[in-house]
Amino acid sequence: MVNPEQAEKDSLILPDNLEGCQAELRETRREMEELKDRFLRAAAQIENIRKWTERDVLARSKENQRKLLRQFLEVVDNLERALEQPAGPDALAQGVRLTLRQFEKVLAQAGVERMQVKPGDLFDPTYHEGVEARTDEVDEPTVAEVVLPGYLYENDLLRPAGVIVLRPMG
């Protein structure tokens, strides 16, 4: 049976003179410096990639914002055109309705969706904000009226719907 300590000692071949030890030390130091240099280069490369990625994400985000703002400017242009027209209230209302549809389209393209909330739905504090409460013959808190529509942005809550809530009596 081989003794583990003896096997380890046998595997270490040490130079038998001072010059050999110094040469071994120089070689080990050279290898260490080479590894240190490779490590520092890899760390610098990772940091550069992180900075490039950060700049790229920021640039894309800014361009998306600019695109959305340009679409909003088209809506502003149409509102200004509607106000410049010498028309009666019916024509003005029609222009405002068309502009509202355009604005809703821009919001939809940006990922904004109007929540479908109607009277009779159960009150959900995650998606509804009670602006007024009344008591009535209901089993659970229920939406009586939608005062302000709620919106989702990419399926996440952007703004809760403002609702009047019917609470159970008692």
C-alpha positions in Angstrom: 0.0 0.0 0.0 1.3 3.5 -1.0 1.4 6.1 1.7 -0.3 9.3 0.4 2.2 11.6 2.0 5.1 9.8 0.5 3.4 9.8 -2.9 3.0 13.6 -2.7 6.6 14.0 -1.7 7.7 11.8 -4.6 5.7 13.8 -7.1 7.5 17.0 -6.2 10.7 17.1 -8.0 12.8 19.8 -6.5 16.0 21.1 -8.0 19.0 19.9 -6.0 20.9 23.2 -6.1 20.3 26.9 -5.6 20.6 27.8 -9.3 17.9 25.3 -10.1 15.6 26.7 -7.4 16.1 30.2 -8.6 15.4 29.2 -12.2 12.2 27.4 -11.0 11.2 30.5 -9.1 11.8 32.8 -12.1 9.7 30.5 -14.3 6.8 30.4 -11.8 6.9 34.2 -11.5 6.8 34.6 -15.3 3.8 32.2 -15.5 2.1 34.2 -12.6 2.7 37.5 -14.4 1.3 36.0 -17.7 -1.8 34.8 -15.9 -2.2 38.1 -14.1 -1.9 40.0 -17.5 -4.5 37.6 -19.1 -6.9 38.1 -16.1 -6.6 41.9 -16.2 -7.2 42.0 -20.0 -10.3 39.8 -19.6 -11.6 42.0 -16.8 -11.1 45.1 -18.9 -12.8 43.4 -21.9 -15.8 42.5 -19.7 -16.0 46.1 -18.4 -15.9 47.5 -22.0 -18.6 45.1 -23.1 -20.7 46.2 -20.1 -20.2 49.9 -21.0 -21.0 49.3 -24.7 -24.2 47.4 -23.8 -25.2 50.2 -21.4 -24.7 52.8 -24.1 -26.6 50.7 -26.7 -29.6 50.2 -24.4 -29.7 53.9 -23.6 -29.5 54.8 -27.2 -32.3 52.4 -28.1 -34.5 53.7 -25.3 -33.9 57.3 -26.3 -34.8 56.5 -30.0 -38.0 54.7 -28.9 -38.9 57.8 -26.8 -38.2 60.1 -29.8 -40.4 57.9 -32.0 -43.3 58.1 -29.5 -42.9 61.8 -29.1 -42.9 62.4 -32.9 -46.3 60.5 -33.0 -47.6 62.7 -30.2 -46.6 65.8 -32.2 -48.8 64.5 -35.1 -51.7 64.5 -32.6 -50.9 68.0 -31.5 -50.7 69.1 -35.2 -54.2 67.8 -35.8 -55.6 69.5 -32.7 -54.1 72.8 -33.8 -55.6 72.3 -37.3 -59.0 71.6 -35.8 -58.9 74.7 -33.7 -57.9 76.9 -36.8 -60.9 75.8 -38.8 -63.8 78.3 -38.8 -66.4 75.6 -38.1 -69.4 75.1 -35.8 -69.4 73.0 -32.7 -70.4 69.8 -34.6 -67.4 70.0 -37.0 -65.1 70.8 -34.0 -66.4 67.8 -32.1 -65.9 65.5 -35.1 -62.3 66.8 -35.4 -61.7 66.2 -31.7 -63.1 62.6 -32.0 -60.9 61.9 -35.0 -57.9 63.2 -33.1 -58.8 61.2 -30.0 -58.9 58.0 -32.2 -55.5 58.9 -33.6 -54.1 59.4 -30.1 -55.6 56.1 -28.9 -53.9 54.4 -31.9 -50.5 55.9 -31.0 -50.9 54.7 -27.4 -51.9 51.2 -28.6 -48.8 51.1 -30.8 -46.7 52.0 -27.8 -48.2 49.1 -25.8 -50.8 51.0 -23.9 -54.2 49.3 -23.6 -57.4 50.6 -22.0 -58.7 48.2 -19.3 -62.2 46.8 -19.8 -64.0 47.7 -16.6 -67.8 48.0 -16.4 -70.5 48.4 -13.7 -71.2 45.1 -12.1 -67.6 43.8 -12.2 -66.2 42.8 -8.8 -64.0 45.5 -7.2 -60.3 44.5 -7.6 -57.9 46.8 -5.6 -55.1 45.6 -7.9 -56.7 47.2 -10.9 -59.3 49.6 -9.5 -59.0 52.6 -7.3 -62.1 53.5 -5.3 -62.8 57.2 -5.6 -66.2 56.9 -3.8 -67.9 54.2 -1.8 -71.6 53.5 -1.4 -73.5 50.7 0.4 -76.0 48.5 -1.5 -77.4 45.0 -1.5 -74.3 43.3 -2.9 -72.5 40.2 -1.6 -69.0 41.6 -2.4 -67.5 45.0 -3.3 -68.7 45.8 -6.8 -68.0 48.5 -9.4 -71.0 50.8 -9.6 -69.5 53.3 -12.1 -66.3 53.9 -13.9 -65.2 57.5 -13.3 -61.7 57.3 -14.9 -60.6 54.5 -17.2 -57.6 52.4 -16.3 -54.7 51.5 -18.6 -52.2 48.7 -18.9 -48.8 49.1 -20.4 -47.5 45.8 -21.9 -49.9 43.9 -19.6 -48.6 45.8 -16.5 -50.8 48.3 -14.6 -50.1 51.8 -15.9 -53.0 53.5 -14.1 -55.8 51.9 -12.1 -59.4 52.6 -13.1 -61.1 55.1 -10.9 -64.4 53.6 -9.8 -67.3 54.1 -7.5 -67.6 51.1 -5.3 -70.7 49.4 -3.9 -70.0 47.8 -0.5 -72.2 45.2 1.1 -74.6 46.6 3.8 -74.0 45.7 7.4 
